[in-house]
Amino acid sequence: MDATPARKLIIAVDGPAGAGKSTIASRLARKLGYVNLESGAMYRALALKAIEWDVSFDDAAALRKLAENSRIVLEPTIGGNRVLLDGKDVSSRIRERDVTEAASRVSVHPPVREWMVARQQEMGKDGGVVMEGRDIGTKVFPHADLKIFLDADPVVREQRRLDQQKIKGPSAESMAAELRERDHRDRTRATSPLVSAPDAIVIDSTQLSEDEVLKQIDALVREKMATA
């Protein structure tokens, strides 16, 4: 009897900045042979274009028009996604501090989020994806096969982000303040605020290593695959 190939899952990983979503989603996708759809990278790419084109981060209509005239592509590689904006590799540039801050402001606008959600849904509709962000399980893929909400103590998240970007001294407090402000914007925005989906499995990574978090999620994935 022929074996039926396992159906490829849609896996949503949500949570606040500094919780470890990006790293976990990237590692999980590689382990499963899935595509890592990085929603934050898409918002960052649009924010970069807004910077380059001098479009106000507060002008929702102009930002939506800018998005409609942009081509944002995620190309999976062994080391993570390459991010292409209108054919140009901006993978490194979008991780810089000014773009990070701009992305948080650009992403609050409903017209921008509507456009992004439609693109993301199209990219992941056939499954075989691990997508991380802040509204994946609630808005982008409300019917995802597995929803994870990855959280951690705010102080721990701040320190992780500082360590990740190798920031010390006076700049550290400024970065921590920006992270707290970003948390506030994400949790209080009118459209798709950062909340755990009712059917999401919450994992607190405060006391866990990346490997321990990945092991927990991998076990949940295997369990889901067995019943898919």
C-alpha contacts under 8 A as a table, 3 or more apart, distances in Angstrom:
res1	aa1	res2	aa2	distance
6	A	225	M	7.09
6	A	228	A	7.38
7	R	225	M	7.64
7	R	228	A	6.60
8	K	126	D	7.80
8	K	127	G	5.18
8	K	128	G	4.54
8	K	129	V	7.84
9	L	127	G	5.06
9	L	128	G	5.19
9	L	129	V	6.71
9	L	144	A	7.65
9	L	145	D	5.90
9	L	146	L	7.74
9	L	225	M	7.68
10	I	124	G	7.37
10	I	127	G	4.86
10	I	128	G	5.95
10	I	129	V	5.26
10	I	130	V	6.28
10	I	131	M	7.78
10	I	141	F	7.88
10	I	144	A	5.13
10	I	145	D	5.41
10	I	146	L	6.77
11	I	129	V	6.23
11	I	130	V	4.75
11	I	131	M	6.23
11	I	144	A	5.90
11	I	145	D	6.03
11	I	146	L	4.93
11	I	147	K	6.03
11	I	148	I	7.83
12	A	130	V	6.04
12	A	131	M	5.10
12	A	132	E	5.88
12	A	136	I	5.67
12	A	137	G	5.52
12	A	141	F	7.26
12	A	144	A	6.41
12	A	146	L	6.24
12	A	147	K	4.74
12	A	148	I	6.05
13	V	21	K	6.53
13	V	25	A	6.93
13	V	130	V	7.31
13	V	131	M	6.06
13	V	132	E	4.45
13	V	133	G	6.47
13	V	136	I	6.95
13	V	137	G	7.32
13	V	147	K	6.08
13	V	148	I	4.75
13	V	149	F	5.85
13	V	150	L	6.90
14	D	21	K	6.89
14	D	132	E	5.54
14	D	133	G	4.97
14	D	134	R	4.85
14	D	135	D	6.50
14	D	136	I	6.30
14	D	137	G	6.95
14	D	147	K	7.78
14	D	148	I	6.19
14	D	149	F	4.76
14	D	150	L	6.07
14	D	196	S	7.48
15	G	19	A	6.48
15	G	21	K	6.81
15	G	133	G	6.73
15	G	134	R	5.57
15	G	149	F	5.33
15	G	150	L	4.94
15	G	151	D	5.64
15	G	194	L	7.18
15	G	195	V	7.88
15	G	196	S	7.70
16	P	19	A	5.89
16	P	134	R	6.80
16	P	150	L	7.65
16	P	151	D	6.54
16	P	183	D	6.59
16	P	186	D	7.91
16	P	194	L	7.37
17	A	20	G	7.62
17	A	21	K	7.96
17	A	157	R	7.14
17	A	179	L	7.19
17	A	182	R	7.92
17	A	183	D	7.09
18	G	21	K	7.58
18	G	157	R	4.44
18	G	158	E	6.43
18	G	160	R	6.19
18	G	161	R	5.55
19	A	150	L	6.13
19	A	151	D	5.27
19	A	152	A	5.60
19	A	157	R	5.74
19	A	205	S	7.03
20	G	23	T	5.68
20	G	24	I	6.16
20	G	150	L	7.43
20	G	210	E	7.70
21	K	24	I	5.27
21	K	25	A	5.86
21	K	132	E	6.27
21	K	133	G	7.49
21	K	150	L	6.68
22	S	25	A	5.24
22	S	26	S	6.03
22	S	38	E	7.44
22	S	132	E	6.59
23	T	26	S	5.20
23	T	27	R	6.14
24	I	27	R	5.20
24	I	28	L	5.94
24	I	210	E	6.95
24	I	213	V	7.65
24	I	214	L	6.31
25	A	28	L	5.12
25	A	29	A	6.00
25	A	36	N	6.55
25	A	130	V	6.05
25	A	131	M	6.86
25	A	132	E	6.35
26	S	29	A	5.24
26	S	30	R	6.32
26	S	36	N	5.78
26	S	80	G	6.48
26	S	130	V	7.81
27	R	30	R	5.20
27	R	31	K	6.17
27	R	214	L	7.84
28	L	31	K	5.06
28	L	32	L	6.19
28	L	130	V	7.43
28	L	214	L	6.93
28	L	218	D	7.35
29	A	32	L	5.22
29	A	33	G	5.78
29	A	34	Y	4.60
29	A	35	V	5.78
29	A	36	N	5.52
29	A	129	V	7.05
29	A	130	V	5.79
30	R	33	G	5.05
30	R	34	Y	6.24
30	R	35	V	7.61
30	R	36	N	7.97
30	R	78	I	7.69
31	K	34	Y	7.69
33	G	128	G	7.87
34	Y	128	G	4.92
34	Y	129	V	5.14
34	Y	130	V	6.67
35	V	76	P	6.60
35	V	128	G	6.37
35	V	129	V	4.74
35	V	130	V	6.22
36	N	76	P	7.10
36	N	81	N	7.45
36	N	129	V	5.84
36	N	130	V	4.93
36	N	131	M	5.79
36	N	132	E	7.95
37	L	74	L	7.34
37	L	120	Q	7.79
37	L	123	M	7.97
37	L	124	G	7.70
37	L	129	V	6.60
37	L	130	V	6.07
37	L	131	M	4.58
37	L	132	E	6.83
38	E	41	A	5.52
38	E	42	M	6.96
38	E	74	L	7.83
38	E	81	N	7.95
38	E	131	M	5.88
38	E	132	E	5.75
38	E	133	G	7.09
39	S	42	M	5.26
39	S	43	Y	6.67
39	S	120	Q	7.44
39	S	131	M	7.02
39	S	132	E	6.29
39	S	133	G	5.61
40	G	43	Y	5.19
40	G	44	R	6.05
40	G	103	A	7.99
40	G	132	E	7.80
40	G	133	G	6.18
41	A	44	R	4.90
41	A	45	A	6.04
41	A	83	V	7.14
41	A	94	I	7.29
42	M	45	A	5.11
42	M	46	L	6.44
42	M	72	I	6.59
42	M	83	V	7.99
42	M	116	M	7.74
43	Y	46	L	5.16
43	Y	47	A	6.12
43	Y	103	A	5.61
43	Y	106	V	7.34
43	Y	107	S	6.41
43	Y	116	M	7.87
44	R	47	A	4.92
44	R	48	L	6.12
44	R	94	I	5.65
44	R	95	R	7.87
44	R	99	V	6.18
44	R	100	T	6.55
44	R	102	A	7.55
44	R	103	A	4.93
45	A	48	L	5.10
45	A	49	K	6.38
45	A	72	I	7.07
45	A	83	V	7.72
45	A	85	L	6.37
45	A	90	V	7.46
45	A	94	I	6.23
46	L	49	K	5.08
46	L	50	A	6.23
46	L	66	L	7.76
46	L	67	A	6.47
46	L	70	S	7.76
46	L	103	A	7.52
46	L	106	V	7.98
47	A	50	A	4.95
47	A	51	I	6.28
47	A	57	F	7.86
47	A	99	V	6.16
47	A	102	A	5.59
47	A	103	A	5.01
47	A	106	V	6.28
48	L	51	I	5.04
48	L	52	E	6.21
48	L	94	I	6.60
48	L	99	V	5.79
48	L	102	A	7.70
48	L	103	A	7.93
49	K	52	E	4.96
49	K	53	W	5.91
49	K	66	L	7.93
50	A	53	W	5.14
50	A	54	D	5.64
50	A	55	V	4.78
50	A	56	S	7.04
50	A	57	F	7.22
50	A	63	L	7.22
50	A	66	L	7.53
51	I	54	D	5.07
51	I	55	V	6.46
51	I	99	V	7.95
52	E	55	V	7.92
55	V	59	D	7.44
55	V	62	A	6.95
55	V	63	L	7.01
56	S	59	D	5.35
56	S	62	A	7.79
56	S	63	L	7.73
57	F	60	A	7.52
57	F	63	L	7.35
57	F	102	A	6.94
57	F	105	R	6.13
57	F	106	V	5.38
58	D	105	R	7.44
58	D	106	V	7.20
59	D	62	A	5.47
59	D	63	L	6.16
60	A	63	L	5.12
60	A	64	R	6.10
60	A	106	V	7.95
60	A	109	H	5.75
60	A	110	P	7.77
60	A	111	P	6.53
60	A	112	V	6.92
61	A	64	R	5.16
61	A	65	K	6.27
61	A	111	P	7.17
62	A	65	K	5.10
62	A	66	L	6.08
63	L	66	L	4.89
63	L	67	A	6.14
63	L	106	V	7.57
63	L	112	V	6.66
64	R	67	A	5.03
64	R	68	E	6.24
64	R	111	P	5.89
64	R	112	V	5.05
64	R	115	W	7.31
65	K	68	E	5.07
65	K	69	N	6.39
66	L	69	N	5.23
66	L	70	S	6.32
67	A	70	S	5.06
67	A	71	R	7.96
67	A	112	V	7.27
67	A	115	W	7.48
68	E	115	W	7.67
70	S	85	L	7.14
70	S	86	D	6.13
71	R	84	L	7.78
71	R	85	L	5.78
71	R	86	D	4.79
71	R	87	G	7.40
72	I	83	V	7.23
72	I	84	L	5.75
72	I	85	L	4.85
72	I	86	D	6.39
73	V	83	V	5.91
73	V	84	L	5.07
73	V	85	L	6.66
74	L	81	N	5.90
74	L	82	R	5.77
74	L	83	V	4.90
74	L	84	L	6.44
75	E	81	N	5.29
75	E	82	R	4.94
75	E	83	V	6.42
75	E	84	L	7.71
76	P	80	G	5.96
76	P	81	N	4.49
76	P	82	R	6.35
77	T	80	G	5.10
77	T	81	N	5.59
77	T	82	R	6.84
81	N	91	S	7.68
82	R	89	D	6.81
82	R	90	V	7.72
82	R	91	S	5.47
83	V	89	D	5.77
83	V	90	V	5.69
83	V	91	S	4.82
84	L	87	G	5.34
84	L	88	K	5.08
84	L	89	D	4.51
84	L	90	V	5.82
84	L	91	S	7.15
85	L	88	K	5.14
85	L	89	D	6.47
85	L	90	V	6.49
90	V	93	R	5.17
90	V	94	I	6.09
91	S	94	I	5.95
91	S	95	R	7.26
92	S	95	R	5.59
92	S	96	E	7.27
93	R	96	E	5.63
93	R	99	V	7.75
94	I	99	V	5.60
94	I	100	T	6.99
95	R	99	V	6.70
95	R	100	T	6.35
96	E	99	V	5.66
96	E	100	T	6.26
97	R	100	T	5.02
97	R	101	E	6.29
98	D	101	E	5.33
98	D	102	A	6.16
99	V	102	A	4.92
99	V	103	A	5.94
100	T	103	A	5.27
100	T	104	S	6.63
101	E	104	S	5.42
101	E	105	R	6.79
101	E	178	E	7.69
102	A	105	R	5.22
102	A	106	V	6.10
103	A	106	V	5.03
103	A	107	S	5.92
104	S	107	S	5.45
104	S	108	V	6.98
104	S	182	R	6.41
104	S	185	R	7.71
104	S	186	D	7.85
105	R	108	V	5.85
106	V	109	H	6.37
106	V	112	V	7.55
107	S	112	V	6.62
107	S	113	R	6.38
108	V	112	V	7.80
108	V	113	R	7.36
108	V	185	R	7.56
108	V	186	D	7.59
108	V	189	R	6.13
108	V	190	A	7.79
108	V	191	T	7.15
109	H	112	V	5.43
109	H	113	R	6.30
109	H	191	T	7.50
110	P	113	R	5.05
110	P	114	E	6.01
110	P	190	A	7.98
110	P	191	T	5.80
111	P	114	E	5.17
111	P	115	W	6.43
112	V	115	W	5.30
112	V	116	M	6.25
113	R	116	M	4.99
113	R	117	V	5.89
113	R	191	T	7.94
114	E	117	V	5.23
114	E	118	A	6.29
115	W	118	A	5.35
115	W	119	R	6.46
116	M	119	R	5.17
116	M	120	Q	6.10
117	V	120	Q	5.03
117	V	121	Q	6.01
117	V	139	K	7.68
117	V	140	V	5.58
118	A	121	Q	5.23
118	A	122	E	6.27
118	A	140	V	7.92
119	R	122	E	5.19
119	R	123	M	6.28
120	Q	123	M	5.06
120	Q	124	G	6.29
120	Q	140	V	7.00
121	Q	124	G	5.30
121	Q	125	K	5.71
121	Q	140	V	6.18
121	Q	141	F	7.05
122	E	125	K	5.41
123	M	126	D	7.89
124	G	127	G	5.60
124	G	128	G	7.55
124	G	129	V	6.15
131	M	136	I	7.00
132	E	136	I	6.60
133	G	136	I	5.87
134	R	186	D	7.72
134	R	193	P	7.57
134	R	194	L	5.31
134	R	195	V	7.62
135	D	138	T	5.20
135	D	139	K	5.36
135	D	140	V	6.45
135	D	192	S	5.96
135	D	193	P	7.01
135	D	194	L	6.14
135	D	195	V	7.43
136	I	139	K	5.54
136	I	140	V	4.61
136	I	141	F	5.49
136	I	142	P	7.16
137	G	140	V	6.39
137	G	141	F	5.28
137	G	142	P	4.93
137	G	143	H	7.46
137	G	144	A	6.57
137	G	147	K	5.85
137	G	148	I	7.95
137	G	196	S	7.78
137	G	197	A	5.94
137	G	200	A	7.44
138	T	141	F	6.68
138	T	142	P	4.98
138	T	192	S	7.50
138	T	195	V	7.82
138	T	196	S	7.53
138	T	197	A	5.41
139	K	142	P	5.56
139	K	192	S	6.64
141	F	144	A	5.17
144	A	147	K	6.42
145	D	224	K	7.56
146	L	200	A	7.39
146	L	221	V	7.30
146	L	224	K	7.45
147	K	197	A	7.67
147	K	199	D	7.07
147	K	200	A	4.60
147	K	201	I	6.21
148	I	200	A	5.27
148	I	201	I	4.92
148	I	202	V	5.96
148	I	203	I	7.18
148	I	217	I	7.93
149	F	196	S	5.94
149	F	197	A	7.87
149	F	200	A	6.11
149	F	201	I	5.99
149	F	202	V	4.65
149	F	203	I	6.19
150	L	202	V	5.98
150	L	203	I	5.03
150	L	204	D	6.09
150	L	205	S	6.86
151	D	202	V	7.27
151	D	203	I	6.21
151	D	204	D	4.89
151	D	205	S	6.07
151	D	206	T	7.55
152	A	156	V	6.69
152	A	157	R	6.28
152	A	204	D	5.19
152	A	205	S	5.14
152	A	206	T	4.55
153	D	156	V	5.29
153	D	157	R	6.24
153	D	206	T	5.73
154	P	157	R	5.00
154	P	158	E	6.15
155	V	158	E	5.16
155	V	159	Q	6.32
156	V	159	Q	5.14
156	V	160	R	6.14
156	V	206	T	6.54
157	R	160	R	5.11
157	R	161	R	6.27
158	E	161	R	5.26
158	E	162	L	6.27
158	E	176	A	5.70
158	E	179	L	6.91
159	Q	162	L	5.04
159	Q	163	D	6.04
160	R	163	D	5.09
160	R	164	Q	5.96
161	R	164	Q	4.97
161	R	165	Q	6.22
162	L	165	Q	5.31
162	L	166	K	5.75
162	L	167	I	5.13
162	L	168	K	7.26
162	L	172	A	6.59
162	L	175	M	7.38
162	L	176	A	7.78
163	D	166	K	4.81
163	D	167	I	6.49
164	Q	167	I	7.97
167	I	171	S	6.51
167	I	172	A	5.64
168	K	171	S	6.13
168	K	172	A	5.04
169	G	172	A	5.52
169	G	173	E	7.63
170	P	173	E	5.93
170	P	174	S	6.99
171	S	174	S	5.14
171	S	175	M	6.16
172	A	175	M	5.12
172	A	176	A	6.16
173	E	176	A	4.98
173	E	177	A	6.12
174	S	177	A	5.12
174	S	178	E	6.26
175	M	178	E	5.05
175	M	179	L	6.25
176	A	179	L	5.07
176	A	180	R	6.32
177	A	180	R	5.12
177	A	181	E	6.22
178	E	181	E	5.04
178	E	182	R	6.04
179	L	182	R	4.97
179	L	183	D	6.14
180	R	183	D	5.04
180	R	184	H	6.32
181	E	184	H	5.05
181	E	185	R	6.28
182	R	185	R	5.10
182	R	186	D	6.08
183	D	186	D	5.17
183	D	187	R	6.13
184	H	187	R	5.31
184	H	188	T	6.03
185	R	188	T	5.36
185	R	189	R	5.67
186	D	189	R	5.80
186	D	193	P	5.67
186	D	194	L	5.43
187	R	193	P	4.95
187	R	194	L	4.63
187	R	195	V	6.95
188	T	193	P	5.87
188	T	194	L	7.64
189	R	192	S	7.04
189	R	193	P	5.25
190	A	193	P	6.45
196	S	200	A	6.34
196	S	202	V	7.66
197	A	200	A	5.10
203	I	213	V	7.74
204	D	207	Q	7.61
204	D	208	L	7.75
205	S	208	L	4.78
205	S	209	S	7.20
205	S	213	V	6.75
208	L	211	D	8.00
208	L	212	E	5.82
208	L	213	V	6.33
209	S	212	E	5.14
209	S	213	V	6.34
210	E	213	V	5.19
210	E	214	L	6.07
211	D	214	L	5.06
211	D	215	K	6.05
212	E	215	K	5.09
212	E	216	Q	6.37
213	V	216	Q	5.23
213	V	217	I	6.34
214	L	217	I	5.20
214	L	218	D	5.91
215	K	218	D	5.10
215	K	219	A	6.23
216	Q	219	A	5.31
216	Q	220	L	6.53
217	I	220	L	5.02
217	I	221	V	6.19
218	D	221	V	4.98
218	D	222	R	6.19
219	A	222	R	5.18
219	A	223	E	6.22
220	L	223	E	5.10
220	L	224	K	6.19
221	V	224	K	5.04
221	V	225	M	6.08
222	R	225	M	5.03
222	R	226	A	6.22
223	E	226	A	5.24
223	E	227	T	6.82
224	K	227	T	5.40
224	K	228	A	6.01
225	M	228	A	4.98
